[in-house]
Amino acid sequence: MVRGRCVHELLRLGTAIIGLIAMGNCLVFAQGSTAAISGVARDTTGALIPGVSVIVKHLESGLTRTAVTNENGGNVTHNLRDLMFRMQTGDTAVPEWAHRFDERLKEILVARDDKALVQLWPASDDARRSHPMPDHFLPIVYAYAVTDAHDSVRFPIEGFDHSASMRAMLFESGIFPS
């Protein structure tokens, strides 16, 4: 009876160890599911630097992605997992979900529809696919939040690189003449 109990306990312990190892590996793999890079380029005085090439390299595959900062020194790249897959497979078509999200966001910003902007993520599948994490979408909301009814928005850069929208948003004050 004692011997059978020891074997049973060893089996439970072995199963628990294997389970923990498997869970640990799942957590490691989960880290690679999505990625995004955002930021601005500044010189030593803190001034924004447009036209800086930012190169992202996927270490495992060796694939690289290059983007150039916009006139505000900024650049945002989302859903790098999808982008890398498209680059690996040679798929240059822009997916419909990326087009739909890009156009919907543009419509919302031009219409100054606060409620629709706040509800866009996570309510929209296209938004979640374009911005896998909310912290990648929220900077758009933050930038919009400091504008008012007198401000306008324009899009100095538009277009796609595979599934990544290169749209740049520039909010301008309507109170002060140019």
Number of C-alpha atoms within 10 A of each C-alpha: 5 7 8 9 10 11 11 12 12 12 12 12 12 12 12 12 12 12 12 12 11 12 12 12 11 11 10 11 10 10 9 10 12 16 17 15 13 11 11 16 20 15 8 6 6 8 12 17 16 17 15 17 13 13 10 15 12 12 8 6 9 8 13 12 15 11 16 17 20 23 16 17 17 19 22 21 23 23 21 23 16 18 20 19 14 16 17 11 8 10 13 13 11 16 12 11 16 20 17 14 21 21 12 17 17 17 14 15 21 12 12 18 12 13 9 16 17 13 10 18 20 16 11 12 14 20 22 19 18 26 25 22 18 12 10 19 19 14 13 15 13 10 12 19 10 9 16 14 9 10 15 16 18 13 12 11 14 11 14 16 16 19 27 22 20 20 17 18 19 16 16 15 15 14 10 8 5 6
